[in-house]
Amino acid sequence: MRGQPYPSRVAYPVAVYQQDIRLVPESLVNLNYMRRFPEAKELRDVGELLLAGQSLVFCNQRPFPVIGHPATEESPAGIGNIKAPYSSYLPEPVFKDDLLGKLGLLLPQGLDIHDLFNISAINNMDERKKAIVAGRRPQIHSFSQSPSVRNPDFPSRIKELRILMEKRRLDACLLSSRNDILYYTGVDIGDSCLLLISESRPTLFVTSLSNEVRSTGLFSAARMKGVPDVAKRVKRFRRVGFDEYSTNFAVFSQLKKSKTSLIPSSSIIKEPRMVKDGWEMEQIAEAARIVRKAICGLGDISGKSEREVSGLIGSSFRKAGVKESFETIVASGRHSAFIHHRPDSIRIKGKDLVIVDAGALCNSYCSDMTRTFCSSPGPRERAIMESIAQIQAELIDMATGGVKYEDIQKRYESLLRRKHYKVMHSFGHGIGLGVHERPSKGDTLREGMVITVEPGAYIKGFGGCRTEDMLVVRKGKARVLTR
């Protein structure tokens, strides 16, 4: 079968289902790679599918207009209404119940449907096999619970930074960014602390307001009355790196008095954060799941105000026990031409383009997802939504390990201009502890990075369209977290 991403010995599986939850093979979602498949005539153990390296994605219970691919004779049987490729607001596929009854897969003994999804996220095939054969739950979070409690490997993170410091001939690095300090120590006490990393044990400088912080095996906690206390420690070193973006002028001025050479080093401080470890992936995947559920669960929003829709997103987050990673954007009608519109009391009309951009915060890790809704699209609305869907599909295909960030940006700009749209923002961004972080301009994508792809087109006086998904970069095709 053309485009089949796993060995031909495995009969093509259509869906795994349990109660009212469905999983489908990731390859089926993207028809660039799969235009046709035969109906499976017998049940198969999904274990074969997982051992063949396939990934699984959740699907909802509504018909799915396949994005960017008009209905043809080659369209797969069993998918719901595929005659509306412009409908990017339904991001997940669904199959008719009668076909599910015929084409479902057998669940391996001892595993439920959430376990299968988690196993499909394990890249190591030997580890997958162990999880399947043992019939045990993998050491990845279950979506029915909070992420598993496993400590990040902070010593390895600090070691990686020290290697980068040595290459830059730095004797020490002074970290001032809240997210950087959290990444290297696990301590989150706001912006009133500084972390000094050298060859010896790191020192975390805190104020009297953070008297709950104590020394650990990882770092020494030191009380500081002010920045001069830090400057006294810093002057022991000849060359000290600092974050030129997060260090304020008052702190910098005090440090300069130490006569130590201060070297702008934001790039190496943040470099280890670009490739996510297993623990980080758990938090990000959970944050993605939560925002996906919130946006996909909105239903018909016609007649509601922008603020009401934003409130529905917030309510869904609170039920999941998380906060938003940024202020939710709901922009309808002409407002959708504004990239970062703040929701107001305007009522949503059926023909309005409505951009909903939201993110959840799970254990300090962010998600970011955008969908454009339109209940009754006219020709102009369909055209802009279809264009953005097609552009996004091409950019996602391009986002693989070894590709330069700037090359994707150039392709994005070319595709937008070809369709006569202005370039208003970048194609996407890195995401993790920060909603916007590296990789960015000048970086090359590597396996294990998490980025977003969010093409958008905006027409003043009419409206706009933006679709955003989170991806895990891999050697081959990226894994989409928000579908």
N, C-alpha and C positions, 0 to 999 in steps of 0.2 A: 504494500500500500504506500503510495507516494507520500513522502513527508512524515512517515511513521517514526517517532522518536524512540522506540524501544523495539526489541527483537520481534520478528514476525511470528515466532512460536506462540506469542501471547495473543489470544483472541481479543479483538478490539473491545475494551470495556466502555460502557456508556455512563453508568452512574453507580455509586455506592449509596444506599439509602437505609436509614434506620429511623423509625417513627416518622417525623415530618422533616428530617434533616437530610440534605443531599450533598454528596461530594461528586465532582466530575474531574476527569483528567485535565490538567492544565493545558495540554496541547489542543484540546477541543475548543477552548475559549477563543483562540486566535486562528481564524480561518485562513490567514496568510500561509499557515503550515498544514492545514487540514481542510480540504475542500469536499471530501467524500469519504464515507466509511460504510461498510456493510453492516447489517444488523447482526449482532451476536446471536447465535442460536442456542447457546448453552451458558449456564452460569459458570463463572470462574472465581477462584480464590483471589482476592485482591492482593494477597501476599506476592503472587507472581508479578503483578503490576509494579509493586513497590520495589521488589528486588531487581526489576529491569530499569530502575532509575527514574521512574515517572513521578511527577508531583501531582498533588490533588488540591483542588480549590473548592470552597463552599459555594453552593448556589442557592438562590432564593426560590420562592414559590410562585413567581409571576412569569408571563411570557417575556422573552428576551429579544429585543430588536438588535441583531448583531451589528456592531458598530463598523461603519465604513465598508460594508460589503453588501451590495444590493442583491436581492433574491435572484437566484439563477437555478437552472436545472441541476446544477452540481451541489446545491445547498444541502447540508446534511439532513436526513430525515429525523424527525423527533424533536427538533428544536421548535420552540413556539414561534410566534409571528416574527418573521425576519424581513418584512417588507418596509421597515423603517430604520435604515442604517443611521439616520441622524439622531436617534434617541440615545444620546450618551448618558442620560440620567438613569438608565437601568444597567448597572455595571456587571451584573452577575447572571449567568445563564440558568435556564430551568428546562426540564424535560417533562413531557406529558405523563400523567400518572399511569396511563395504560401501558406506556412504553417502559416506565420504571418497573412495573410488575414483571415484564418479560425480560428486561435487560439488566437487572440488578446484579451486583456481585456479592459473593459470599464473604462474610466477615471472618477473619482468622479467630480461632477460639481464644477467649480471654481478652479480646480487644474490642473497644467500642469505636464509634465513628470518629470521635475526637482524637483517640489514640492513633487512628490511621492517618489523620491529617498531620499529627505531630511527627509520626514516623517519616512521612513524605518530606519533611523539612530537614531530615538528617542526610547530609551529603555523603558520608562514609557508608559505602554499601555493606561492609562487614558489620557495622553497628546496626544498620537496618535489619540485616539478617538475624542478628542476635535478638533484637526486639520482637521480630515476627515469630521466630521459632520458639522463643521462650513464652510467647503469649503475654508479655508483660508491658506495662506502660513505660514508654521511653522517658528519659530524663529531660523532657521538654515540657513546658507548661501545658496543662489541659485548659481548653477554652471555657470549661465549665467552672473553673476555679481561678484564683489569683495566680500569677506566675510563681513558679517554684522558688523557694528561698535558697539560693545558692550564692555565696559571696563571690564578687568579681576578684580577679587575680591582680590586686593592686601592686604587689612587688614587681610583677612582670611589666606592668605599665610604667613604673618608675625606672626600671632597668632599661626599657626601650628609650625613654627620654634621655637617660644618661649616655647611651650610645650616640644619640644625635648630638648631645652637648659636646662629647669628645671630638666628634667630627668637625664641629664649629669652634673647637678650642675654647670652650666655655668652662670656667671653674665652678659656676653655679648658675641656677635659674631662679628668678623670683616671679612667682605666679600670683596674679591679682584677680583673674576672672573667676567668678563663682562656679561656673561649669567646669573649668579646668581643675580647680581645687577639688571639686566633687569627684571628677574622673580619677584623679590620682590618690585620693584618700578616702572617699566615701563620706566625707563630712560636708554637710550643707548648712551653713550658718549665715548665708547672705554675703554681702560684699564687704563686710568689715573685718576681713582677715587676709593674710598673705602667707604663701607657702614658699619656703626656701629649700630648693633641692640641690644638693652637691654630692660629693663622693660619700660623705658620712650620712648619718640618719637625717631624713628631712625634718625641718622645723616648721610647725604651723603656728603663726603669730595670730593671737586672738585678743580681743578687748575684754574688759571686765564684764561686759554684757553677755559674753559667751562662756560663763564660768562652768557650764556643764561639760565643756570639752576637756578631756584628760589625755595624757600621753598614752600611746599604745605601742605595740611592738613594731608598728609601721612608721610612726613619727613621734617627735617630741612636741608637746604643746607648750608654748611660751606666752605669758601675758605681756602685752605691750600697752604702755600708756599713750604712745604715739609713734609716728613713723621714725623719729630719731632712734628709738630703741632697735628698730629693724636695720637702720643705716649703720649702727655700730657693728652688727653681725656681718653686714654686707661688705664692709671695708676690709675684711680679712681676705677677700678674694680679689684677684687682679681683673678678670673679665667676667661680668655677670650679665646673663641674658634677662630680658624683661619683655612683657607684652606691651608693645607700643600702642595697642588699640584700647586696652582696658585699664591701663595705668593712668590715673588722672594727674594733672599738672602739679598739684600740691604734693602728692607722693613722690613724683619724679624729682621735683625741686629739692626735697629733703634728701633723697638718695644721692643726688649729684654732689652733695656736700661731703660725701664719704670719699671723694676723689677716685672711686672705682670706675673703670670703664664700663659703661652701661651699653649693652649691645641689643638692638631690636631683634627679638627672637620669637615673635608670635608664631611664625611658620613652623618652627620645630616643636614648640610647646603643644600645638594643636595637631601636629601630624599623626601621632599615635591614635588619636580619636577617630581618624577617618575610617579605618578598617575595624568593624565591630566584632567583638568576641561573642561567644555563645550566650553569655549572660545578657549582654546588651541586646542581642537578637531576640531573646525572649521578651524583654520589656517592649521593644519596638513592635514586635508582632502582635502583642496584646493591645498596645495602643492603637495599632492599625485596625485590629478586629473591632475595637470599641467604636471608633469613628465610622467605620464601614457600616456597622449595625445601626448607628444613629442616623446616618444620612439615608441609607437604603430603607429605613423604617419610617420615613416621613410621609409616604403615601401621597395623596392628592393635596397639594398646598394652595390650590386656587381658592381665592377668597380670604385667605389668611393674610395677616400683615407680616412684614419682614421681621418685626420684633417677635411675633408669635412663633415663627419658624425657628428663629434663633433660640427662643425659649424651649422649644421641643428638643433641639440638639442638647442644650444645657441640661434638661431634665433627664435625657438618656444617659449623659455622662454621670450625673449624680447617682442614678440608679446603679451604675457600674462601679461607683466608688472612686471616680477620678475627677480631675479638674480639666479645664480646657487649656491647651498649650498656647493658644493665642485667642484674641477676641473673634468670635465667629462672624463671618461675613455672609450676609444675605442681601443680594443686590438684584432688584427686579426691574423689568422694563428699561427705561432710560438709565436708571441707576446702574445697570449691569455693564455700562460703558466705563464705569469708574472702578479701577482695579481693587482698591481697598475701601469700599463704601461701608459706612456704619449703618446697621439696620435701623429703620425708622417705622412710622406708623402707616405707611402707604400699603394699600391692599393689592395683592397679586392678582392679575387678570390672566385668563386662560391662554392668551397669545403671548404673554410676557416671557422673555428669556429671563430665567432666574438663576443666578450663580450662588451656590451654597459652598462655602469654603470653611472647613472646620478641622480641628485637631484635638486629640486627647493627650493627657499627660499621665503616663504610667510609670511609677517609680522614677520620676524625673526625666523619662525619655518621651520624646514627642512623636506624634503622628500628624499628618497633613494630607487632606483629601479634598478634592473639589469636584462637584458635579454641576452641570447646567440642566435645569428642568425647563420644560415647555409643554403644557398640557395640550394646546391646540396650535401647533406651529404652522405658519404660512410658508410660502416658498423661500422668502428671505431668511426666516429663522432656520428652516431646514438646511439651507445652503451653508450658513456659517457653522452650524453644529456638525454637519457632515465633514466640512473642511477641517475643523479642529480634531475630530475623531481620526481622520486619515493621517493628519500630521503627527498626532500623538503615537499612533500605531507604528509609524516609520521610525520615530525617535526612540521608542522603546526597543525596537529591533536592533537599533544601532548601539544601545547602551550595554556594552559588554566589556569585560576586562581587557585592558590594553588600549582602549580608545581614549583619545584626548578629550577633555571637557570642552575645549574650544572648538573641536571639530563638530561636536554635536550642536553647539551654539550656532556655528556657521550654517550648518544644514538647516536648522530651525529657521534662521533668518531668511534663508533662500526659499524655503517652502512657503513661509508667510508672504513674502513679496510676490512670489509666483501667483498667489491667490489674491493679490492686491490688498493685503492687510499691512498695517504698520507694526513694526516691532516695538512693543511697549515694555517688555521685561524679558529676562532670560528664560531658557527652556525649562529650567528647574533648579534644584539646589540640593546640597547634602543635608541630612537631617539626623538627629540623634539627641544628645542632651540639649542642643539648641534647635529651634525650628529651622533656622538657616545657618549652616556651617559648611566647612569643607567636606567633600571636594568642591572646588570652584575654579575660576579661571587660572590656568597654569598647571592644574593637576591632571594626572592620567588616571582613569578609572581602574580600580583593582578589585579582585574578587573579595567579597565581604563588606564592601562599601554599601551604604544605603542612601539612595538619592530619590528625588521626586522628578517627574516629568510633567510639566504643566503648561502646554501651549495655550495661548489665549489670543483672541481677536476682539477688538473694541471699536465700535463705531459711534461717534458722538451723536447724540440725538436719537439714536435707534436702540442700541444695546450692545451686549457682548456675550462671549462664550468662552469658558475656560474649563478644561478637564484635567484633573491632577491625580496621579497615582504614585504610590511609593514602590520602589524597586530595590531588590537585593541584587547587586551586581555579581555575576558569575562568569566563568570562562566562556560559556555558551550564552544562550538566551537568558536574560534577567528574569528573576522570579518576582511577580507582581504581588504585593502584600494587600492591596486595597481592592481586590476583586474577589 
